[in-house]
């Protein structure tokens, strides 16, 4: 499944990726944020897993995933240097978006005790160079060294589930998936949520 979602992400235009990120940001009731001219959208499940997107004016993008139960969670025992290393190979203008920034629900900071510098935690680090998506070299090297499954330990599949890459992306499809997960107490709540999500789609294109 992870390989299928990765391939589907790669086959999706950046404009469509951004549209889905903006819609899921709104569905999840997260406020979009501008960071040095880039747009930040996010998703979280309320339980410690998250996906964070940054879209720059020059059509580059950064995607961070985080699974707090995985071996790629450096929050408890990792170091600043280890977290910085996961961003290895990502252009500095994208890494700059997560350096010395206020932390938030989706992304907490890890601090360099010597200098006070900070960088946002991430398990999976992925980026778009204007033409294609790539997995950060530092992220892949860490997984190879530790014997980790990069997609599995980063939470990639779970964290990108709501974006439905390679699948129908519509209010009805989102509500149906939520219903299958037991999200609604009754049909009235389901209908209300469908109307709300339809409004978001209409507003965000």
N, C-alpha and C positions, 0 to 999 in steps of 0.2 A: 504493500500500500504506500509506503514512504516513497519508493521509486516512482510510483504512478503519480503521486501528488507533485513531486519534484519535476517530473516531465510535464505535467499539466501547467504548473507555474511557469515553466520555461516557454510553453506554447501560448501563454496568455499575454496580450499586449500590456505594456506598462500602464497605459491609460485605464485599462480594465482592471488591472491589479489595484491601482489607486482607487478606482471607483468602489471596488469591493471592500477595500480597507476603510474607506470613508463611511460606507454604509454600515459595516459591522461595528465600527467605532460608535456610530450613533445608536445602533440597536443595543449595544452593550452599555449605553449611556455614559460614554467617556468623552470628555471635551477634547477636540483636536487642539494641537498646540503648534505654534510656529517657532522653529529653532533655527536662528541664523538664516532665515529665508526658506528653510525646508519645512515641509508639512509633516507633523507627527500624528499618526493614528495608532490606536491600540485595541487590544482585546484582552480580557482576563476572565477566568472562570470563577473568581471569588475564592479560590482555594490555593492560590500560589502559582498557578500556571499562567503564562502570558505570551502574547506576540506583540511586537512593537515594530512599526514601519516608519521610515523616514524617506520622503520623496523630495529630491532637490530640484531647483529650477532647470538644471542642466540635464535632466532626465536620468539621473543616477538614483539609486535607492539602497537603503540598508534595512535588513530584516533581522530582528533579534527574537529568539525564542527562549523560554525559560521554564524548566520543570523542576520544582523545588524538591521533588523526591528522587531525582536522578543523580548519577555520579558526576554529572557536569555542573551541579550546584556548588559553586565555590564560596557561597555565602558563609557557611559555618567554619570551614577550615582552609579555604583558599587564600592566596595572597594577592596583593595588588599586581605584582609582576606576572603571576599566572593568569590573571584576568586580562591584563593588557596583551599578553601573548596570544590569547584566543582571537584577538582582532588582527593578528599578523596577516599581511598581504592586502588588507583593506586600505584603499587610498585615505590619506590623512584628512582630506576635506570631509570624508564621511565619519571617520573616527572622531573628529573634532566635535561632532554633534553629540557625542556621549561623554566627552571629557569635561570635568568640572561643571556639571549641570546639576540643578536641583533634582533630588530623587523623588520618586512618585510610587504609586501602588505597584505598577508593572515593573519598575526598574529601580532597585535600591543601589546605593553607592558603595563601592569598596575604596578604602582610603589608603594612600601611601603614607605610612607613619613617619617617614623621614622628611617628606616635602609637603604633606597635606593635600597633594593632588588627589583627585577622585576620578573614577571611571564607573560607568553603570554596569552592573552585573548582567551577564547574558550566558546562557548555555550554548545555544546555537547562534552562529554568526554567518549571515549570508548577504551578498550584495549584488547589485545590478550595475553593469559598467556602461550602459547605454545600448547594449545589444543583447547581452545574455546574463543570466544569473550564475553566480559562482558561490561555492562554499569557501569561507575564509581559510587561507593556508594554515594559519596558526591554530584554528579550530580543528582542522583535519589532522594536523601533526600531533596535537594533544591526544586526539582520539586514537590515532595509530599507536602512539607511545604507550597509552594506558590500556589498549585493547578494547576500546569502547566502540559500540555501534553508533556512528555519528548521528544518524537520523533518530534512532531510538532513544539515546540518552539526552538528546537536545530537546525532546518533546515536539519535534517538528510535525509529525503526523497529527498528534492530538491538538496542538496549538493552531494549526491551519485548517482544522476540520470545518469550522463555521464559514470559511471563505469558499468552500465547495469548488475548488479548482478542478476542472475536468468534469464538473457536474452542473446540473441546472442551478442557476442562482436567481431565485425569485422569492418574493414574500411567501408564496405558498410552500415552496421547498424548505425554506427556513422554519416555518411554523410546523410543517409535517415532521421534520427532524426533531424539533423541540418536543412535539407531542409524543414521539416514539421514546424519548428520554424521560417521559413523565413530568414535563415542565408545567403542564396545566392541570388545575384541579377540576375543571369542567369545561363544557363546550363554550359557555359564555366568555370565560377568560381567554380561551383560544381565539374566538372571533374578535375580541377586543384587541388582542396582541397582533392579529393579522392586519386589522385596520391601521394600527400604529406603524407597523413595518411597511405597509403599502404607502403610507404618508412619507416615510423616510426615503423609500425608493423614488417616489415622485419628486421629492425635494432635491435629492442628490443625483438624479439622473439614471 
